[in-house]
Amino acid sequence: KRCRSEYLSLVGGLCERCESKGIIRPARIVHHKEYISAQNITDPAVLLSFDNLEALCQECHNAEHFKSTKRYKVDEFGRIETK
């Protein structure tokens, strides 16, 4: 919790991805660029290093984690096709 709080303070509490596009939006999540896994869960360089953290708004965080989880697509006639 302290690491999260300190990181958000360091970056000004704004979403870093939105800010890079000129959009001002508050960050709600401190995201790990290298995802946490069973292999690295005890590695402080992954968990606590500011180099591996990114302040994101909910929308950017959802886009990161759910970018390839669409369960369907729409064909040229507007019909839903499941994968």
N, C-alpha and C positions, 0 to 999 in steps of 0.2 A: 504494500500500500504506500509506503514511504517513497519507493522508487517511482511509482506511478505519479504521485503527487509532485515530486521534484521534477520529473520529466515534463509534465504539463506546465509547470511554472516556467521552466527553461524555455519552452517554445511559445509561451504567451497564451496557452490555453486554447489555441486555434487549430483547426484541422489543417494539417500540413499540405495535403493534396489539394484541398480547395484553395488554400492561400496561394499555392503555386500557380493557380489559374486566375488569381485576382478576386476570388470569392472569400468573404469573411464569414466563417461559420464556426461555432464553438466545437471543440473536440470533446467527445464523450468517452472515447476508448483509447487506451494505449495499446497499440497493435504490435505484435512481434513479427518483424519482417521474415526472420527464419522461424517457421512455425514450431511450436513446442511439440515434442514427440516423446515417446517412451525412452528413446536413446539419449535425448539431451535435457530431460526434465531437471537434472541436478547440475547442469552446467551454468554457472553464473554468467559466463560470457554470452549465453543465449538469453537467459532469463532477465538479467539485470543490466546489461550493457546498453548504454544510451545509443550506441551505434546500431543496435538491433531493434530499436523502438521507433514508433511513428505514432503521432497523435492524429486520430481520425474522428470524424463525425460518424454518426450511425450509418448514414447513407454510403459513405466511402468504405466503411468497414464491411457492410453487407455486400457491396460490389466486389470487394476483395475475396470474401469467403464464399459467395454464392454465385460467382460469375459463370460457372459451368454446371450448375445444378438444374437447369431447365429440364423438365420432364416431358416437354412436348414442343412442337413447332407448328406453325401455321403454314399450310401450302398456299399456292397461288390463287386458289379459290376460296380461301378463308376457312378451310376445314382444319380441324386440329388433328395432328398426327402425333401419336405417342412414339417414344423411342424404344 
